[in-house]
Amino acid sequence: MTDPNRANENTEHGPMASETTEFKELERERKTTFGGVMKLLAYSSAAIAIVLALMFIFLT
């Protein structure tokens, strides 16, 4: 009969490989999400600056 602890020795590396791949995918998704949020923040800041400039021009 095989020892239950020994039966898992060969399969321990399998989940780690998929966890590494999953971690890389999550890291890439995090970077693209962060880039998207920063781009949205930049566009909204530019839009606010334009609106404030137009308000300053037309209201003074």
N, C-alpha and C positions, 0 to 999 in steps of 0.2 A: 504494500500500500504506500502511496506517496504522502509525504508530509504536506499538510495544507500550506504551511509557510513557504515551502520550496516550490509549490505549484504556482505561486504568484511571482516568483523571481523573474521569469521571462516576460511577464506582462507588465511589469512596473514601468518599463521604458516606453511602452506604447502610449499610455495616456499623457506622459510628459511631452512627447513629441507633438501631440494634438493640442496640448495646452500652450506650447510655445507658438504654434501656428495661430491659435486663437488669440493669444496675447499680441502677436504681430498685427493681426487683423484689427483688433480693438485699438491698438496704438495708432495704426494708420487712420482708422475712423475718427479717433480723437483729434488727430492733427488736422484732418480735413474739416471736422466740425469747428475746431478752434479757428481755422482760417476763414471759414464761412461767417462765423460770428464777428471776427475782426473786420471783415469786408463790409458786413452789414453796419457795424458801428461806424466805420469810416464814411460810408454813403450817407447814413443818417446825420452824422456830424456836418458833412458838407451841405446837406439840404437845410439843416438848421442855420448854418452860417449864411447861406444865400437868402433865406427868408428874413433873417435879422438884418442883413444888408439892405434888402429891398424895403423893409419897414423903416429903416433909418433914412433911406433916401426919400421915400414918399411921405413920411410923416413929419419931416423937419423942414 
